[in-house]
Amino acid sequence: MRRFWKDVTVEPGNGIALDGKPVRTPGRAPLDVPTRALAEAIAEEWRAAGDTIDPRAMPLTGLANAAIDRVAPDPARFAAGLAAYGESDLLYYRAAEPAALVDRQAAIWDPLLDWARGRYDVHFELATGVMHVPQPEATIARLRDAVTALDPFRLAALSPIVTIGGSLVAALALAEDAATPEAIWQAAHVDEDWQAEQWGEDVLATQAREARRGDFDAGVRFLRLV
């Protein structure tokens, strides 16, 4: 789509308008968001657009579209998809060796699990290796309840954070300001960082990581603006 507008404004109700006409989602719903701060940030994406629209350069708009068109019609179903990560969270599965990697995983991952234990009164079963280890039913239920309680916009924000990091626990810690975005990013890449330190960085892997970081940062920013 080519740019056809001159003025971008934030309307009452936190909608975005192009030359006075309301922006709509791909599903044709009004692009109305919960806060003025988020609306202003989305409006800036439209103001910064070039002659040809690149959706990849408008991640906040994309997340708002997802919240309205994909999440809001059935929040419980969307939340269930994210909650499933609590059954096989990255933080549960530890290396057997070398000792330095074992220690690094424990140093970075254990504080997040300790926070979740205290926050949700849950127990986690940890394992060495990648074979699936069932978690207590009460743990799964309480993590699921925590996700289900979120509104569609927060669910949309958490989606890239959970899926990129592979950790529901870490994403919930971020959502509740129990950990910084950088700490969560580091937790998600402990193994990858270790491999790069041992064998060097791969160009394609680095490019993929940069793309993931952009999506992760967009989710974090969206979450902060909701």
C-alpha positions in Angstrom: 0.0 0.0 0.0 1.3 3.4 -0.9 1.0 6.4 1.4 -2.1 8.4 0.7 -2.4 10.7 3.8 -0.8 13.8 5.1 -2.0 14.2 8.7 -2.1 11.6 11.4 -4.1 12.4 14.6 -5.1 10.7 17.8 -8.9 10.9 18.2 -11.0 10.9 21.4 -11.3 7.3 22.5 -7.6 6.7 21.5 -8.3 5.9 17.9 -5.9 6.9 15.1 -7.1 8.9 12.1 -5.5 9.6 8.7 -6.6 13.0 7.3 -9.6 12.7 9.6 -10.6 9.2 8.6 -10.3 6.5 11.3 -7.8 3.8 10.8 -9.2 0.3 10.8 -7.7 -3.1 11.5 -7.5 -5.7 8.7 -10.7 -7.1 10.2 -12.3 -3.7 9.6 -12.6 -2.9 13.3 -11.7 0.6 14.6 -8.1 0.8 15.6 -8.9 2.0 19.1 -6.4 1.2 21.9 -6.6 1.4 25.7 -4.3 4.3 26.4 -3.4 7.6 25.0 0.3 6.8 25.2 -0.1 3.7 23.0 -2.3 5.6 20.6 0.4 8.3 20.2 3.1 5.7 19.7 1.1 4.0 16.9 0.3 7.4 15.4 4.1 8.1 15.2 4.6 4.8 13.2 2.1 6.1 10.7 3.7 9.5 10.6 7.1 8.0 10.0 5.9 5.8 7.1 7.5 6.3 3.8 5.9 6.4 0.4 5.3 2.7 0.5 4.0 1.1 3.7 6.2 -1.5 5.3 4.3 -3.4 8.0 7.5 -4.6 9.5 8.4 -1.0 10.4 5.0 -0.7 12.3 5.2 -3.4 15.0 3.0 -1.5 17.5 0.3 -1.2 14.8 0.6 -4.9 14.1 0.3 -5.9 17.8 -2.8 -3.6 18.2 -4.3 -5.2 15.1 -3.7 -8.7 16.6 -5.2 -7.7 20.0 -8.4 -6.5 18.3 -8.8 -9.0 15.5 -7.2 -12.2 16.9 -7.3 -12.0 20.7 -10.4 -10.0 21.6 -12.9 -12.3 19.9 -11.8 -15.2 22.2 -9.2 -14.2 24.8 -9.5 -17.4 26.7 -8.5 -19.5 23.7 -5.5 -17.2 22.9 -4.5 -17.2 26.6 -4.6 -21.0 26.6 -2.0 -21.1 23.8 0.4 -19.0 25.8 -0.3 -20.8 29.0 0.7 -24.1 27.4 4.3 -22.9 27.6 4.0 -23.3 31.3 3.9 -27.1 30.8 7.4 -27.2 29.2 9.0 -23.9 30.1 12.6 -23.3 29.0 13.6 -22.7 32.6 12.8 -26.3 33.7 15.4 -28.0 31.5 19.0 -27.9 32.5 22.3 -29.0 31.0 24.2 -31.8 32.6 27.5 -30.4 31.6 29.8 -28.5 31.3 29.8 -27.2 34.9 30.2 -23.6 33.8 27.0 -23.7 31.7 25.1 -25.5 34.5 26.2 -22.7 36.9 25.2 -20.0 34.4 21.7 -21.5 33.8 21.2 -21.7 37.6 22.4 -18.2 38.2 20.1 -16.7 35.6 17.1 -19.0 35.7 16.7 -19.9 39.4 15.8 -16.3 40.5 12.9 -16.3 38.0 11.6 -19.6 39.2 12.0 -18.5 42.8 10.0 -15.4 42.0 7.2 -17.5 40.5 7.2 -19.9 43.4 6.6 -17.0 45.8 4.2 -15.2 43.5 1.9 -18.1 42.6 2.6 -20.6 45.4 3.7 -23.3 42.9 6.3 -26.1 42.7 8.4 -26.8 39.6 9.9 -30.1 38.5 13.3 -29.5 37.0 15.1 -31.9 34.7 18.4 -32.6 33.1 18.2 -32.8 29.4 15.3 -32.2 27.1 12.9 -35.2 27.8 9.5 -33.8 28.9 8.9 -33.8 32.6 5.2 -33.3 33.8 4.6 -30.3 36.0 2.1 -30.5 39.0 -1.4 -29.8 38.0 -1.7 -27.0 40.5 1.3 -25.3 38.9 -0.1 -25.5 35.4 -3.5 -24.3 36.7 -2.1 -21.3 38.5 0.1 -20.2 35.7 -2.9 -20.5 33.3 -5.0 -18.4 35.6 -2.4 -15.7 35.7 -2.4 -15.5 31.9 -6.1 -15.8 31.5 -6.6 -12.8 33.8 -4.8 -10.5 31.3 -6.7 -8.3 28.9 -6.4 -8.8 25.1 -3.8 -6.1 24.6 -1.5 -7.5 27.3 -2.0 -10.9 25.8 -1.0 -9.6 22.4 2.1 -8.0 23.9 3.2 -11.1 25.8 2.8 -13.3 22.7 6.2 -12.5 21.1 7.9 -12.4 24.5 6.7 -15.9 25.4 7.2 -17.5 22.0 10.7 -15.9 21.4 11.9 -16.8 24.8 10.2 -20.1 25.3 9.4 -19.2 28.8 6.0 -18.3 30.3 7.5 -17.8 33.7 10.0 -15.2 32.4 7.3 -13.4 30.5 5.1 -13.1 33.6 8.0 -11.8 35.6 8.5 -9.1 33.0 4.7 -8.3 32.9 4.7 -7.8 36.7 8.0 -5.8 36.7 9.8 -8.5 38.6 12.6 -8.6 36.0 13.9 -6.2 33.4 13.6 -6.8 29.6 17.3 -7.3 29.4 17.3 -9.9 32.1 14.5 -11.8 30.3 16.3 -11.6 27.0 19.5 -12.9 28.6 17.5 -15.7 30.2 16.1 -16.7 26.8 19.5 -16.9 25.2 21.7 -18.6 27.9 22.4 -21.6 25.7 22.7 -19.7 22.5 25.2 -17.3 24.1 27.2 -20.2 25.5 27.5 -21.8 22.1 28.6 -18.5 20.5 31.3 -18.1 23.1 32.6 -21.6 22.5 32.4 -21.7 18.7 32.0 -18.2 17.5 29.0 -16.4 16.0 27.2 -17.5 12.8 26.2 -14.7 10.5 22.8 -16.1 9.7 22.1 -16.9 13.3 23.1 -13.3 14.3 20.7 -11.9 11.7 17.9 -14.1 12.9 18.6 -13.1 16.5 18.5 -9.4 15.5 15.0 -10.0 13.9 13.8 -11.7 17.1 15.2 -8.9 19.2 13.1 -6.4 17.2 9.9 -8.4 17.8 10.8 -8.9 21.5 11.4 -5.1 22.0 8.2 -4.3 20.2 6.3 -6.6 22.6 8.0 -5.0 25.6 7.2 -1.5 24.5 3.6 -2.4 23.7 3.2 -3.9 27.1 4.6 -0.8 28.8 2.3 1.5 26.9 -0.9 -0.4 27.5 
